[in-house]
Structures are given as structure tokens and as C-alpha cells.
Amino acid sequence: MPDRPYLYYELTNSICSECYRKVEAKIVFEDERVYMLKRCPNHGHERVLISTDATFYRKQRDFAKRGQVPLKANTATVYGCPYDCGLCPDHEQHSCLALIEITDHCNLTCPVCYAESSPQRVRYRSLEEIRFMLDRVVENEGEPGIVQISGGEPTLHPELFEILAEARRRPIQHLMLNTNGILLAQDDELVERLAGFLPGFEIYLQFDSLREAPYRDLRGADLLELKLRALDKLNAHGLSTTLVTTLKQGVNDDEIGAIVDFALEQPCVRGVTLQPVQDAGRTEGFDPAVHRLTLGEVRRKLLAQQSVFAEDDVIPVPCHPDCLAMAYALKLGGEVLPLSGAVDPALLLEAEQSSLVFERDLALRERVFDLFSLGHSPESSTGALGRLLCCLPEIDAPDLRYENVFRVLILQFLDPHGFDVRGVKRACVHIVHPDGRVIPFDTYNLFYRDDKERLLAKLTGREAPAEVPSGSG
């Protein structure tokens, strides 16, 4: 009997990338690559590459931990995932990170923008609307782990500081501001006032390249000098920053290592987030067949392009291992010490806190303190930890502070091509809808942003939603 050209691994549900109808999908392995095979009755067969690393794809399953559900659901489960988002009771994971978009107005018209923001979209959400959205997150989470104020470009909002103050009045553990950095580079007073929200506050700075050409491709302008000026000001004020790099194959995926090395030299930078383009919203010049990147590809490029993190250091994030991978390190005395590969994965699986900021989990911190304390000798430890202790016997537990931790996060948002309902159910990065629903980032950009919910009405046969202010003019 003839053999299949692939190894059948599992079955899931996806969507047709043309009409977004839910379809059955097979996951198969072929030549150490992972493909999704699906068929729409109207648009035929699709074969989609979802990983270039079958070994790591299997490992992702081993890192899945028991889901932590929100305190309350916002919608009922009626039509099934992904048509009931809000969060519905069938969703498997609470909000590790909740985005609140305060405007769609932006000082750029980026060729790649999932929110389709631009200078032409001029409406700002009111303080009353934003209070309502913040309160929904608190109702769902109790003490939200991370809330990110986003846009559009949020620094353009005339009530930005009132919004940040409102967030500060709520029991939010870690507050972020997502920005392209243009106003930070131009306004010293803005950066100084933002530094007043420390500690527990962080800038999430769009930083795509150390070269001019990728900015022109991704942002429509050469922004490198502005980005560097913004970073100088953030360093001067000690304002904790994550560099977020939108990756497009053949444009800037060859400088992942260079960006990580550059970030390690910046005193204010706590990490780098590597985010492949999601094929949603505005995607000018983006051809999925040419420019699309998978988590496995980005991880392989990261390992090949820098020398700090090795194979065992870049591991799946347990709350959402399908779409998140991380590497943690300690910056101590001018040395960079990989940490994630030295910690037993069972500790991460048992952690109460979000794995996105595991340094805030007290039980896990105690175990890490114990591992790196002076009470251990190289002989009492094995593997990577033993080598670290042997090299740096002076490590003391109190040195594991937020300022000493450096993290690289690979964050892949699902697109219509590799959309996997099994993974969507574990999505932990969510956007707050203006009507109070809390919706996974992946599905929000495909089904729920602006007027896209009318497509859901067609797919499910339900009534089209009433008009909800979207932040656009």
C-alpha cells in the first residue's frame, strides 16, 4: 500500500482564509515542517505552513498548563469558537495581558497596521468610556496582571495622563503604554511625566530595525533617528521599556539577533518582543506566501543570530504555548545569564502568575532565589544551573529584581491562514471592546474590530450588531 507523504499528527478546526467559514483541519508533519491541511466547500483546499520546527511544535504541547479562567464571563457560548468571543465560558485562559485602545488616531499611516490607524481617524475615546473598559478588566481579573494602554497612537490623546491615573487607581499589577515613540523623541516633558508613573509602569516601544529600509517598508517613513532619540530619553529617566519588533520575512528578520544585542546594551530596556505580522487590517505590500513568519521560524532565527540564548533557553510560555515562546536572563554585573533554561519547567507550570511576567510570582521567585543563593555549591546543582553557579558564585538572591530581568518574547497572533481554534481557546492576550467584551487579539482583528462583526452575522445567521463607537472619525 502506498504511504502518505506526511505523518498525520492531529485534527483541529480552522477557518477558510477567503470566507472565514469554520472548517476542519489536519495537522501533519513533512520533512520536519508542520503544515495545516484544510478544505472549504466553496474555496477548496489550503496547505499552510504553521511551523518549520516539528520537534519544537511537539514540545509546545508538553508545556501546556491548566488554564486559569476569568472571574466572570462576558458572553454566552452559542455558536462555538471563534464566534462567541467576549470572553465566553468556553474560553480556557484569562487575560494575561489586556489591551485598551484609547484612540485610532495616529501620526503615521503604517503600511502594516492591524488596527488600520491613521491621521484621518480622529476620534478619541472619552474618559468615561475608558473608565468603563478598565472596570470591565478589573471585574474579569480582580487584580489584572498587565494592562496595556494602546491605540492608534495613545500619546496623542489629550487626556493621556488622566487615563494613566485612572488605571493607577485600579488594582493593576503592571501598566504599559504602547507607542511608536515619535512624541517621546520630541517632548522632554512628556517622558518626564511618564516616568512619574514608575514603578510598575513600562513603555512598549515600537522598534522594528536598526536600519532605515525596514522602517520605510513597515512604517512608510525612516524613523530610526527618532527611535534612537526616544530611547536616549527613556534611558535618561530610567523608564522601563520593552522594544517590540514587527517582523516581516525578507525585510527585517535577519537582524533579530542584532536587535536583542542592542537591547541588552540599553539600561532602560527590560526585553524585546518579536511579533510576526498578523495578516489582518492594513497589510500593504504583505504577501502571505512570501512574507509570513511562524513562531518556529522566528525562534530558529533568534537562536542562530545571537549567542546569549541557547536551544533550551527559548521555551514555550505555559499559559499559551501554541503562540508564545520566551527566554529569560539575568543582567548582573555586566554579565547576561540565561535563566529560563536553568529553571525546571515544572516551576513555570505551577506558577500562579502569568508567565509573561513570572518574576512577579512570589512562589517562583523564592524557588529561583533558592537556586541562585550562596547556599548552593556547583556540586549540588546540575546542568545549566550548575554551570552558572560555577561561573558566578557571588550571585545573591536579592539581585533578582525587575531591573535585572531581561526577557525575549516571541508572540505570534493567528491569521486566517494558520488559524487554529484549539490555540485560540488558550489565547491570553486580549483587547477590550468598547461595549465591555474582552476578546482575544487574534479574533478581535479578524471578526470584531470596527464593522467586521457584520461578517459574523453572515456566518452564523444572527442579527447584525448595533453600531458601537470604534474610536474612528
N, C-alpha and C positions, 0 to 999 in steps of 0.2 A: 504494500500500500504506500502511496506517495506521502512524504512528510509535508506538513505546513512549513512555510519559510520563516515562521516565527514561533516563539513559545508563548502560548496563551497564559496570562497571569491572573487577571481578574475582570469582573464585569462591573460597570458603573452606569450612571446616567450623565448625559451631556446635553448640549443644545446644538442645533444646526446653526452654523455661523452665518447663514443667509437670512433665515426667517425666525431664529431663536426658539423654534419649537423644541420641546424636550424630546430627546432621542436616546436610545440605548447605545452604549459604547463599550468596546472591548479594549482592555489594556494588554499590549503584547510587547515582548522583548525580541529584538532582532539586532544582532551584531553589537551587543552591549548598549544599544539605544532602546528607548521606550517610546512606543507610539500609541496613539488612540485611534481606533477604527470605529467609525460611526456612519450611519446612513439615515438620511431624511427622505421620507416618501416623496417629497416634492423636489428636492435638490440633489439627491443622490448621495454617493459615498464621499467620505472625507478621511484622509490619513494624515494625522497631525503628530509632529514630533513634540513630546512633552518632557523628555529628559535625554541627555547624552551620557548619562551615567547610571546604568541599570543597578550596579552594586549599591550606590548611594540611595537610589529610589527604594530598594528593599529596606535599607537601613532606616529610612524615614518612618516606615511602619513600626519599627521597634521603639521609636521614641515617642509614640503617641501616648499621652497620659489621659486619665479620666477627665472628662470635661467638667468645667465649673459653670453652672448656668447662672444667668442674672437673677436678681431678687424678684423681678416680675417680668412677664411677657407683655408685649405691646400690641400684638395682633393674634388672631386665631389661625390655626392650621386648617386650611380649607382645600386649596388646590395643590398643595405639595411644593417642596423646594424646587426652584427659587421664586415661586410666585406668591408667597405669603410673607415676605420679609417685613420685619418691623419691631423687635425680634419676635418670632413666633415660638411657641412652646417646644417645637421640634428642633430648634437650633441647639447645637451641642456646646457652645462656648460663649461666655460673657464677653464684654468689651475690654480686652487688654488695652486697647487704645481707641478712644472715641474722638472723632473729628467734628468740630463745629465750624461750619463755613459762615463767616460773618458778612461776606460780600462776594459777588462775582466780578466786581470791578478790578481791573489790573492795569499796571503801567507797561505791560508787554502783551503782544499777541503771539504767543509761542506757537510755532507750527505743531508742536506736540503738547496738548493740554487736555486731560481727561475731563476738566470742568468747562472747557470752551470759554474761559475767561478772556476779557479784552477790555480796552479803554471804552468801548461802546456800551458795555454793560455797567450801568452806573448806579444801580440801586444798592443801598447799604441796609442790612437788617437792623431793625431798631433795637435799642437796649431791652425793651420789653420782650421782643421775640427771642433775643439771645438768652435772657434770664430763663424763659420758658424752656429752651433747649438744654441749658445747663441743668435745670431742675429735673428734666427727664433722665439725664445721665445719672444723676445722684439717686433718683428713685430706683433705677435699674441696678446700680452698682453699690449703693451705700457709701463707700469711700472709693471713688474711681481711681484706678491706678495711674493712667495717663490720659489727660485731655489735651488735645491739640487745637489751638485757635488757627483757623486756616481761611482760605479764600478760593478764588481771586487772590489779591494781594492785601492781606489784613492790615498792614501798616498804613494803608490809605484810608482806613475807616476813621472818621472824625472823632469817634468815641472809643478809640482803641484802649486807652488806659482805664476808662470806666469799665470796659468789658473785662480786662485782665483783673481789675479789682473785684468785679462780681465773681469771677472764677475763684479768686483767692478767698472769698468769703465762704466758699463751699469746701467740704472735706476732700479736696482733690489732692492726691499724693504728689503728682508730678505734672506741671503745666508746661506746655510747649507753644511756641509761636512759629508757624510755618511761613517763611518769607523768601523772596528772591534776593533780598539784601540790598536793593538799589537805594532805598531811602536810608538804610543803615550806613551805607558808604557816604552819603551826602549830609547827614544830620547828626552831629555830635550829641546834641541834647536828647535826641530820640534814644540813642544807645545808652546814655547815662540814666535816663528814666527807666528804661527796660531793666537795667542792672539792679534797680531798686526792688525788683520782684524776686531776687535771689534770697535764700536758696530754694531748691525745688522748682526752679524755672530754667527753661532751656530754649535756645534758638535752634530751629530746624531749618538750616540754610541750604537753599538750592545751590549746588556746586557740581557742575557737570564735567568739568575738564580743567586741565592746566594749559590748554591750547585755545587759540582763537576759533578755529574752524568748527569744532563741535558746538560751540555756543551759537554760531550762525545757523547751523543745521537744526538744532533743537529749540533755540530761543529767538531766532530771527535777528540777532544782533551780537556783536562782540562785547561780552560782559566781563571778560577776565579781569581787567583792571579794577572794575567796580567790586567784583567779588573779593579781590585781594585787599582793597581798601576797607571793605566791611569787616573782613577778618582781623585786620590790624586794630580796628576799633574794639571788636569783641575781645581780642586778646588784652588790650589795654584796660578794659573794665572787668576782666576775669569772668565774662559772661559765658556760661556753659553752652556749648554748641555741638550739634551733630551736622556733619556735611551729608547732604542727600544727593546722590548722583543718579540721574535718569540715564539708563543705558540703552543704546541702540546699536545693534550689530553692525560692524564696519565703520562706526562713527567714533565712539569713544571707549569701546570695550577692550582696547589694547592698553589703556592707561589705568586700569583698576588698581594695580599694584602701586603705581606712582602716586595716585590719589591717597591711598592708605598710608604710604610712607610720608607724604606731605602732611597729612592729618596728624600723624604721630609727632611731628615737629611743632605743632601749634599748641601752646599751653592751654587754650580755652577749649580745644576740641576733645569731646568725650567719645567720639566714634564716627563711623561712616555707615550710611545706609545705601545699599546698592539696589536700585529699583528698575528692572527692565520695563520698557514702555508697555503699558496696557493698551491694547487695540480698542480704545473707546474714546468718545469725544472727538476732539480735533486731532487728526493724525496725518497732516500734510507731509508728503514725502516718505511715508512709512508704508512699506510693503511687507505684510506678514511673512511672505515666503522668503524674504531676503533679510529683513531687519529684526525679526522676532528672536528673543533670547529666552531660554528656560533657566530655572533655578540651578539645575545641574551644570549647565554651560557656564553660568556666572561663577559658581563655586570652583569649577576646574580652572577658569581663567585667574581667579583670585589666588589659588594655590600656586599657579605657575608664575605669577608676576611679582610675588613678594616673598620674603624669607622669614617673616616673623611667625606666621601661622603654618602649621603642617597639616597633613591629612586628618589626623584625629582631633584637631582643634576646631574645625569648622563643622558643626554638628546641627542636626535638626532642632528647631525650637519645639519643645514638647506640646505646647498648647495648640499649635497649628503646624505640624511637621511637613505637611504637603507643600506649603508655600513659604515657609520661613526657615532660614538657617542662620546660625550665629557663631561668632568666635569672640571670646572674651580674653583680655590680657590685663596685667597689672603694669602700670608705669611707675617704677620705683628707682630713685637714684640714677636716672639716666638710662636705666635698662628697661626693656619691654619683655615681660614674661607671660607667655601664653598660659591661660588659666583653664579654659573650657575643657581641653584635652586631659588636664590633670585631675579633674573632678569626676567622681563616679557619676555616670548618667542617672543612676537611681536617685541621687540627691535632687537633680533637676525635676525628675518625675514626681518627687514627693513635695516639691516646693509649693508653698501656699500662694506666693506672689506670682504675678506674670513673669514668664521667663524673659520678657523684653527688658525688664529691669530687675534681674534676680538679685543684684547686690542689695536691694531693699528688703529682701526676705530675711527676717531675723534668724530663723532656724538654720537656713542655708548659710548665712553669714557666720554663725557660730561654728558650723562644720568646716567652712573654709578657713576661719581663724585657727581652728584646731589643726588643720592640715599644715598650715604655714607657721605654726607657732614654734618657739625655741625649744619646746619640749620634745620635738621630733628630731631624730637624727637621720642622716641618709640611709642608715642600715634599717631603720624601722619603716621606710617607705619604699615603694616600688614604682617602676615605670617613670613617666614624665615628672611626677611629683618628686620622686627621689632625686632625679637629675637637677631639678630646680633648687632643692634644699642643699644639694651638694655644691652648687654654683654660688648660692646666696644664703649662707647660714644665718645672716643677720636679719632676715625678714621677721618682722614683728606683726602680730595680729592687728593692732590699731591702724596699720598702714592701708588696710583695705577700706578706703573711703571712696565716695563717689568721684572725687577728683583724681583718684589713682586708677580708676577703671576705664578701660578703652574697649569699645565693642564694635565689631563689624557685623552688620545685619544684612542679609540678602532677603528682600521682600518682593515676592512675585505675586502680582494681582492677576487673577484668572481672566482670560479674554474669551471671546466667543469660540475660538479655535480649540483651546485646551480646556475648556470649561468642564469641571468635574463636580457634580453635585455632592459627592462624598466629601470632597475637600471644602466646598462652600459651607457645608453644615458645621465645620470646625472653624470657620473664619472668625478672627478675633480683632481685626481692625475694622471699625465701623464708622459710618457717617450718620449724624443726627439729621433726620429730615425736619423741615420747618414745622410739620404737623406733630412732631414728637416721636415718631417712629425711629428706631435705631436699626440701621440697615447695613449689612456687610458691604465694605468698599467695593468688592467685585461686582455684586449685583446692583448696587446703587447706580454705578456709572453705566450699566447696560440696560437696566429696566426702570429705574425710579427717578433719575435726575431730570429736572425740567419737565418736558411733556412726554418723556419716554414711557410713562406708565400707561399711556393710551395703547401702546403695543401690547401690554399685559392684558388689557381689556379684550383685545382681539384674540389673544392666545387662549384665554380662559373663558371667554364669553360673559364676563361680568361687566357691570356698568362702568363706564369710563369715570375716572376720578374727577372731583371738582377741582377747579383751578386753585393752586396753592402758590403764594408768592415764592419765587425761586431765587431772589436776590438779583434778578436781571432787570434792566430798564424796559 
